[in-house]
Structures are given as C-alpha cells and as structure tokens.
Amino acid sequence: MEESLDKAKGWVKSLWTTRTPGRDAVHSGANLVTVDQLPLYGKEEKITAYRFIEDKPLPTQQYVSEIRQSTQHGYEAFMVRFGSVQRAVNSATNCYIQVRDYVKREGTVLPKAMAITLGGMAGFLLGMRRGAFKRVTYSAVGMGSMAAFCYPHETVDLLRSSSAYAAKQWSDFQHPPLPPKVEEKKIDLSPPPNINPNENIDMYSTRSTTIS
C-alpha cells in the first residue's frame, strides 16, 4: 500500500514537473540575476576625455591677419564716407529733377530764358582767357545746351531736319546733277525761196554803178 502511494506521488510530481518547466529554476537562488544584468540595458561605454590643442600659427598667418584687419577698417571708413557722398548725390539729383521738371513745364518762358542766358554766361566765363574765338564758341555751346535742355522736342526736330538737309547736300556733292542739254541752232544763210537770184544780181550791179 505504501509503495503504491509512493509511486502515485512520484508520478504526480513528475507530471507537475513536465507541465511547468523551469518553475523550480526561477525560484532557485543560483539562477537569480540583478537589474543591471538584464539584457535590456547595454554596457556602459567609457567616456573619453578630449583636450583642445591649438595649432601653431603659420609664419605668414600673422601678416595676413594684419592685412585683413587693416583692409576691414579701411572698408568701414570708406563705407561711412561713401554713405555721406551718396546722400549728397541723392539730394543733388532730386534738386536737379525738380528744376528740370519746372523748366520743362509749359508756360515757363522766363525761367527758360534765364537758363539759356546762364548757359551762355557760363560758356563765356570758361573761354574768357582762351581767345575771342573760344569765348564765342563756348558761349554758343552753353546757350545751345541749355536751349536743348529747355526745348527737347524742338531740338530733336531741328537735329533731324538738319541731318536730312546735310545728307541731301552731301549726296548732291557726290553725284552732281547733269547740266541741261543746249541745242545748237544753225543759221540759214540761203536766200529766201521767193526771191529770184537774177534780180539780186541786177540789184547789186545797179547799186555798185550808182555808188561809183
């Protein structure tokens, strides 16, 4: 009877072991692991300490740096001066545009006459010490320039007509027109057909006798 009970216990135990494999191994102290030993966490990498080592400057690096710094300072100074010059140019341009629009406006005869006169006076002053011919030439150029400025459309028409006239004259000079043909007229010295030659002879002989 006892042997039968032992066999039954052994069979149940073996059946339980086969149905739940590894249960006893989990609870055994030899197979226990810590959290850091689990495969979920990787191994800690050793942190390498780096140290910055500055390169030695090249022999020409110092000179290049000085040139670059001086160039940069000069460029900044130039930009400051250029800004003032640019502002002056912009103001002068705006003033010129206003004067131009006012002079070109219709009905402003007096300002146009004053501008043309000032142009002639400026040319006269420029050619004052260069002889009488240059004074006249510079004055004419100054007055013509201001007249073209005040009357642009009329100036364009005048230039076009002048160029067309000059081209026509040049073409006539290169290819002059042929002179008209002159018809030669011959004088007929024969006696009229209604006069008898014998009568002329008698007339001439009678006249000669009378004269003698």
Secondary structure, DSSP 4 states (H G I P E B T S, - for coil): -HHHHHHHHHHHHHHHHHHSTTHHHHSSGGG---GGGSTTSPPPPPPPP----PPPPPTTHHHHHHHHHHHHHHHHHHHHHHHHHHHHHHHHHHHHHHHHHHHHSTT-HHHHHHHHHHHHHHHHHHTTTS-HHHHHHHHHHHHHHHHHHH-HHHHHHHHHHHHHHHHHHHHHHHSPPPPPPPPP-----SPPTTS-HHHHHHHHHHHHHHH-
